[in-house]
């Protein structure tokens, strides 16, 4: 009957709720990175069982309740002894409270009366029924007062000694054991002399009771007490707030951050941005990732969290910004896997109209033709847009979605070719995770901010990976990005011995609002963003000049002693000879050759035709096809055979270029009979589907120009299907267009034609 009654009472009067702790974020080594006040504005950090050392247990139990391990929450003998002392006024008046009874009182503070004392005893018995002795001792050590708004031994240890409880000396442990009885009198930092005397008194008493070895007691007696109240730890404020919001009500959050790298990264970033303020640049963000585990080891959301003027509380790691050119390596990696490009392949770098979109390179200049590796190291925009057009925007954005790009996933249906130039949104966290995939052979895994409590670091890499591109493509891009002869190497670093061995890419958003530099080696990937959270641009804000110096400083500081290992070519890669003029498989007229990587069975095997053999008259003024070649009086000659837009660019720039002589006018064939109609014809001005506004008073005219193959000598222009005039293939024609919709047509002397449509308005 009694057990049933006890069970009913237990249900009717449940235990008070668990105490509300101060959330703390731990580093990977278990040290406290950041601590917050609990909802009642108290420092009450949860002491874990593992932090309660034997010395702390012995000191507390011996001082407060030496029979703690044996009673059921109430000590009858102590009650009788206390009652006798209180009744007969002999000795010190005591309340015979056990540690369990003190826990009951701390959980439910009440006025000290006889009735409330009886309730404490009942609660103590109830606590003993629900918790083990170590758990009750843990509750006690989490609730004991230390003056002001400090509660619990862990809070006191961190705020007064800047150490967790399990790192305290015996003298410090005993100091914390004696204060809870008189927290208003024994105030650390104010009454240190009195606390020192009380501490030594208890140490001598413990020595008489043989609680600790004599030598340990002597060392503790000689230890000075120089305790002062310190501020709570505040490292990684952005990640700490992020994790506390992610895990509400959790008193202890284990992060993956490494304390020393985090502190160094914060100091480097703050000091670096301080030097940039005179340039109108106020913020930076940094993310350091371990490539093997994908654990975030340093997380700097802003240069100074306390900088209200610079919006320092904004988390730059998660802020959505324009990525600039930082996505280009991944586009080229996809193009490698699809056999579209190899490192030595040459791409056109000329003004090009991509269905109304005309990108420009950062320096507003064009080179004519560039290799893929130069296009990437020099971060050229026009070749990148051309490759994206070949790969396909949906294919590219699908890969970004697979890599966790949330804003890209939302905007994917609306994204176009400008995506590769920063025309989408991305965060530093997303970009750094993507570059970590490059360092891991193309395998993507989400970044981790929190760590399992009871797992070894070697077992952390258990998340399934998503292959974004092949190890061969990852190696080729890494090999290119590791080159140091490039324009985005900051000034003064060309002969710097401290330049780390890394692969890196910079990026600058439109309007110079965001500067990026993201680099990696075999061990770490580090992402850096520099700019203003307000979005204000600065003439000095470029990835090379502003972001890369901080990136190199971080690598030299955080990974200076990393093993000098580097990526090795996978077995799926091979070498082949290619034409030095085009990067294609050599044809019969390719004497200059060089070695290039390629993927057997994947890379294009198209043969080079940069030189084309033609049959010309003896004086070189006329060309023949096989149908009209005379029996004698002709010769074979090689002519350059570039793409029409490249040829047009060379001629517009006054560069050496040759065209085929005029075809034999007596020939009845207007089309090339060598197996095709030659190169395509394209109108380069005006733009297709564009809208033009002309000033009627100024009688403005419109430019007509085209790109045609070297075999084209003459073109014919039409406006709204009416003949305008004939012109040479390289001639620039001007005319005044009519208002409204306009159709422009161009035909060449080989029978090819092309149309575009535009809208003209006069004001």
ChimeraX attribute file (.defattr): number of C-alpha atoms within 10 A of each C-alpha:
attribute: neighborCount
match mode: 1-to-1
recipient: residues
	/A:1	5
	/A:2	7
	/A:3	8
	/A:4	9
	/A:5	10
	/A:6	12
	/A:7	12
	/A:8	11
	/A:9	12
	/A:10	14
	/A:11	10
	/A:12	9
	/A:13	11
	/A:14	10
	/A:15	15
	/A:16	10
	/A:17	8
	/A:18	8
	/A:19	14
	/A:20	16
	/A:21	25
	/A:22	24
	/A:23	27
	/A:24	26
	/A:25	32
	/A:26	24
	/A:27	24
	/A:28	21
	/A:29	12
	/A:30	17
	/A:31	16
	/A:32	24
	/A:33	24
	/A:34	20
	/A:35	25
	/A:36	22
	/A:37	17
	/A:38	18
	/A:39	11
	/A:40	11
	/A:41	11
	/A:42	17
	/A:43	24
	/A:44	30
	/A:45	27
	/A:46	25
	/A:47	24
	/A:48	16
	/A:49	12
	/A:50	9
	/A:51	16
	/A:52	19
	/A:53	14
	/A:54	10
	/A:55	17
	/A:56	23
	/A:57	17
	/A:58	17
	/A:59	24
	/A:60	21
	/A:61	18
	/A:62	15
	/A:63	15
	/A:64	18
	/A:65	18
	/A:66	14
	/A:67	16
	/A:68	19
	/A:69	13
	/A:70	10
	/A:71	14
	/A:72	19
	/A:73	28
	/A:74	24
	/A:75	18
	/A:76	12
	/A:77	10
	/A:78	17
	/A:79	16
	/A:80	12
	/A:81	14
	/A:82	19
	/A:83	16
	/A:84	14
	/A:85	16
	/A:86	15
	/A:87	10
	/A:88	8
	/A:89	10
	/A:90	10
	/A:91	10
	/A:92	9
	/A:93	13
	/A:94	13
	/A:95	14
	/A:96	19
	/A:97	22
	/A:98	24
	/A:99	25
	/A:100	28
	/A:101	26
	/A:102	21
	/A:103	25
	/A:104	26
	/A:105	22
	/A:106	18
	/A:107	18
	/A:108	13
	/A:109	12
	/A:110	12
	/A:111	9
	/A:112	9
	/A:113	9
	/A:114	9
	/A:115	9
	/A:116	14
	/A:117	17
	/A:118	12
	/A:119	16
	/A:120	25
	/A:121	22
	/A:122	15
	/A:123	26
	/A:124	25
	/A:125	18
	/A:126	22
	/A:127	21
	/A:128	18
	/A:129	12
	/A:130	12
	/A:131	12
	/A:132	12
	/A:133	18
	/A:134	13
	/A:135	15
	/A:136	21
	/A:137	21
	/A:138	22
	/A:139	26
	/A:140	23
	/A:141	25
	/A:142	23
	/A:143	24
	/A:144	22
	/A:145	23
	/A:146	23
	/A:147	17
	/A:148	11
	/A:149	13
	/A:150	21
	/A:151	23
	/A:152	24
	/A:153	30
	/A:154	26
	/A:155	28
	/A:156	26
	/A:157	21
	/A:158	20
	/A:159	20
	/A:160	20
	/A:161	18
	/A:162	21
	/A:163	17
	/A:164	20
	/A:165	24
	/A:166	18
	/A:167	14
	/A:168	19
	/A:169	17
	/A:170	20
	/A:171	23
	/A:172	21
	/A:173	23
	/A:174	24
	/A:175	22
	/A:176	25
	/A:177	23
	/A:178	20
	/A:179	21
	/A:180	20
	/A:181	13
	/A:182	12
	/A:183	16
	/A:184	13
	/A:185	14
	/A:186	22
	/A:187	19
	/A:188	25
	/A:189	15
	/A:190	13
	/A:191	12
	/A:192	17
	/A:193	15
	/A:194	13
	/A:195	21
	/A:196	19
	/A:197	12
	/A:198	16
	/A:199	24
	/A:200	20
	/A:201	13
	/A:202	17
	/A:203	24
	/A:204	15
	/A:205	13
	/A:206	20
	/A:207	17
	/A:208	11
	/A:209	10
	/A:210	11
	/A:211	15
	/A:212	16
	/A:213	10
	/A:214	14
	/A:215	10
	/A:216	14
	/A:217	20
	/A:218	15
	/A:219	12
	/A:220	19
	/A:221	19
	/A:222	10
	/A:223	15
	/A:224	12
	/A:225	17
	/A:226	12
	/A:227	18
	/A:228	15
	/A:229	16
	/A:230	13
	/A:231	11
	/A:232	18
	/A:233	18
	/A:234	15
	/A:235	21
	/A:236	25
	/A:237	23
	/A:238	22
	/A:239	21
	/A:240	23
	/A:241	17
	/A:242	13
	/A:243	20
	/A:244	18
	/A:245	11
	/A:246	10
	/A:247	13
	/A:248	9
	/A:249	13
	/A:250	16
	/A:251	20
	/A:252	20
	/A:253	21
	/A:254	21
	/A:255	26
	/A:256	26
	/A:257	28
	/A:258	21
	/A:259	21
	/A:260	13
	/A:261	18
	/A:262	24
	/A:263	16
	/A:264	15
	/A:265	27
	/A:266	23
	/A:267	14
	/A:268	18
	/A:269	25
	/A:270	20
	/A:271	12
	/A:272	18
	/A:273	22
	/A:274	15
	/A:275	11
	/A:276	17
	/A:277	11
	/A:278	9
	/A:279	12
	/A:280	15
	/A:281	24
	/A:282	25
	/A:283	28
	/A:284	29
	/A:285	27
	/A:286	30
	/A:287	24
	/A:288	30
	/A:289	28
	/A:290	20
	/A:291	25
	/A:292	15
	/A:293	20
	/A:294	24
	/A:295	25
	/A:296	26
	/A:297	24
	/A:298	27
	/A:299	30
	/A:300	28
	/A:301	28
	/A:302	31
	/A:303	28
	/A:304	24
	/A:305	19
	/A:306	12
	/A:307	13
	/A:308	10
	/A:309	7
	/A:310	18
	/A:311	18
	/A:312	20
	/A:313	16
	/A:314	16
	/A:315	21
	/A:316	29
	/A:317	25
	/A:318	15
	/A:319	16
	/A:320	16
	/A:321	20
	/A:322	23
	/A:323	28
	/A:324	26
	/A:325	26
	/A:326	25
	/A:327	23
	/A:328	27
	/A:329	26
	/A:330	24
	/A:331	22
	/A:332	27
	/A:333	26
	/A:334	23
	/A:335	22
	/A:336	26
	/A:337	20
	/A:338	17
	/A:339	16
	/A:340	17
	/A:341	24
	/A:342	25
	/A:343	21
	/A:344	23
	/A:345	22
	/A:346	23
	/A:347	22
	/A:348	22
	/A:349	25
	/A:350	23
	/A:351	21
	/A:352	23
	/A:353	17
	/A:354	15
	/A:355	12
	/A:356	13
	/A:357	16
	/A:358	13
	/A:359	22
	/A:360	19
	/A:361	19
	/A:362	14
	/A:363	7
	/A:364	10
	/A:365	12
	/A:366	18
	/A:367	14
	/A:368	18
	/A:369	19
	/A:370	23
	/A:371	21
	/A:372	24
	/A:373	22
	/A:374	18
	/A:375	22
	/A:376	23
	/A:377	23
	/A:378	18
	/A:379	24
	/A:380	26
	/A:381	22
	/A:382	25
	/A:383	25
	/A:384	28
	/A:385	26
	/A:386	18
	/A:387	22
	/A:388	24
	/A:389	13
	/A:390	12
	/A:391	18
	/A:392	15
	/A:393	21
	/A:394	14
	/A:395	12
	/A:396	19
	/A:397	23
	/A:398	15
	/A:399	19
	/A:400	24
	/A:401	15
	/A:402	15
	/A:403	21
	/A:404	20
	/A:405	21
	/A:406	17
	/A:407	15
	/A:408	20
	/A:409	17
	/A:410	12
	/A:411	12
	/A:412	19
	/A:413	11
	/A:414	9
	/A:415	17
	/A:416	18
	/A:417	20
	/A:418	17
	/A:419	24
	/A:420	26
	/A:421	27
	/A:422	21
	/A:423	19
	/A:424	21
	/A:425	19
	/A:426	23
	/A:427	20
	/A:428	25
	/A:429	25
	/A:430	21
	/A:431	24
	/A:432	25
	/A:433	29
	/A:434	26
	/A:435	29
	/A:436	32
	/A:437	27
	/A:438	31
	/A:439	28
	/A:440	21
	/A:441	20
	/A:442	24
	/A:443	20
	/A:444	24
	/A:445	24
	/A:446	20
	/A:447	20
	/A:448	18
	/A:449	19
	/A:450	18
	/A:451	20
	/A:452	13
	/A:453	11
	/A:454	6
	/A:455	9
	/A:456	9
	/A:457	12
	/A:458	9
	/A:459	8
	/A:460	15
	/A:461	14
	/A:462	9
	/A:463	10
	/A:464	10
	/A:465	13
	/A:466	15
	/A:467	17
	/A:468	23
	/A:469	22
	/A:470	18
	/A:471	25
	/A:472	24
	/A:473	30
	/A:474	29
	/A:475	22
	/A:476	25
	/A:477	24
	/A:478	25
	/A:479	18
	/A:480	18
	/A:481	20
	/A:482	18
	/A:483	15
	/A:484	17
	/A:485	10
	/A:486	15
	/A:487	11
	/A:488	20
	/A:489	20
	/A:490	16
	/A:491	11
	/A:492	8
	/A:493	13
	/A:494	12
	/A:495	8
	/A:496	8
	/A:497	7
	/A:498	12
	/A:499	16
	/A:500	18
	/A:501	21
	/A:502	21
	/A:503	23
	/A:504	28
	/A:505	27
	/A:506	28
	/A:507	28
	/A:508	27
	/A:509	22
	/A:510	16
	/A:511	12
	/A:512	19
	/A:513	24
	/A:514	28
	/A:515	31
	/A:516	31
	/A:517	30
	/A:518	28
	/A:519	27
	/A:520	29
	/A:521	27
	/A:522	21
	/A:523	19
	/A:524	24
	/A:525	28
	/A:526	30
	/A:527	31
	/A:528	31
	/A:529	32
	/A:530	30
	/A:531	28
	/A:532	21
	/A:533	21
	/A:534	11
	/A:535	12
	/A:536	13
	/A:537	19
	/A:538	16
	/A:539	11
	/A:540	15
	/A:541	25
	/A:542	24
	/A:543	30
	/A:544	20
	/A:545	17
	/A:546	26
	/A:547	27
	/A:548	28
	/A:549	20
	/A:550	23
	/A:551	24
	/A:552	23
	/A:553	19
	/A:554	23
	/A:555	25
	/A:556	16
	/A:557	14
	/A:558	19
	/A:559	15
	/A:560	14
	/A:561	9
	/A:562	14
	/A:563	10
	/A:564	11
	/A:565	10
	/A:566	15
	/A:567	15
	/A:568	11
	/A:569	16
	/A:570	15
	/A:571	9
	/A:572	13
	/A:573	15
	/A:574	13
	/A:575	11
	/A:576	15
	/A:577	16
	/A:578	23
	/A:579	25
	/A:580	21
	/A:581	22
	/A:582	22
	/A:583	25
	/A:584	26
	/A:585	20
	/A:586	24
	/A:587	15
	/A:588	10
	/A:589	14
	/A:590	19
	/A:591	11
	/A:592	11
	/A:593	17
	/A:594	14
	/A:595	13
	/A:596	19
	/A:597	18
	/A:598	26
	/A:599	20
	/A:600	14
	/A:601	9
	/A:602	12
	/A:603	17
	/A:604	17
	/A:605	13
	/A:606	10
	/A:607	16
	/A:608	21
	/A:609	20
	/A:610	19
	/A:611	17
	/A:612	16
	/A:613	14
	/A:614	19
	/A:615	22
	/A:616	24
	/A:617	20
	/A:618	13
	/A:619	9
	/A:620	15
	/A:621	12
	/A:622	16
	/A:623	23
	/A:624	22
	/A:625	18
	/A:626	11
	/A:627	12
	/A:628	16
	/A:629	17
	/A:630	12
	/A:631	6
	/A:632	8
	/A:633	10
	/A:634	17
	/A:635	15
	/A:636	13
	/A:637	15
	/A:638	14
	/A:639	18
	/A:640	16
	/A:641	23
	/A:642	22
	/A:643	18
	/A:644	20
	/A:645	24
	/A:646	23
	/A:647	25
	/A:648	26
	/A:649	23
	/A:650	18
	/A:651	15
	/A:652	12
	/A:653	10
	/A:654	9
	/A:655	10
	/A:656	8
	/A:657	15
	/A:658	14
	/A:659	15
	/A:660	24
	/A:661	20
	/A:662	17
	/A:663	23
	/A:664	18
	/A:665	12
	/A:666	8
	/A:667	12
	/A:668	9
	/A:669	14
	/A:670	14
	/A:671	15
	/A:672	17
	/A:673	12
	/A:674	11
	/A:675	7
	/A:676	8
	/A:677	13
	/A:678	18
	/A:679	17
	/A:680	14
	/A:681	21
	/A:682	21
	/A:683	22
	/A:684	17
	/A:685	18
	/A:686	20
	/A:687	20
	/A:688	20
	/A:689	16
	/A:690	14
	/A:691	15
	/A:692	15
	/A:693	12
	/A:694	17
	/A:695	11
	/A:696	10
	/A:697	8
	/A:698	7
	/A:699	9
	/A:700	14
	/A:701	13
	/A:702	14
	/A:703	13
	/A:704	18
	/A:705	22
	/A:706	24
	/A:707	22
	/A:708	28
	/A:709	23
	/A:710	23
	/A:711	24
	/A:712	24
	/A:713	19
	/A:714	17
	/A:715	24
	/A:716	17
	/A:717	21
	/A:718	16
	/A:719	18
	/A:720	15
	/A:721	12
	/A:722	11
	/A:723	12
	/A:724	16
	/A:725	11
	/A:726	16
	/A:727	16
	/A:728	13
	/A:729	22
	/A:730	19
	/A:731	16
	/A:732	13
	/A:733	18
	/A:734	12
	/A:735	12
	/A:736	11
	/A:737	21
	/A:738	13
	/A:739	13
	/A:740	12
	/A:741	14
	/A:742	17
	/A:743	17
	/A:744	22
	/A:745	20
	/A:746	23
	/A:747	20
	/A:748	23
	/A:749	17
	/A:750	18
	/A:751	11
	/A:752	19
	/A:753	17
	/A:754	14
	/A:755	16
	/A:756	18
	/A:757	17
	/A:758	16
	/A:759	17
	/A:760	15
	/A:761	15
	/A:762	15
	/A:763	7
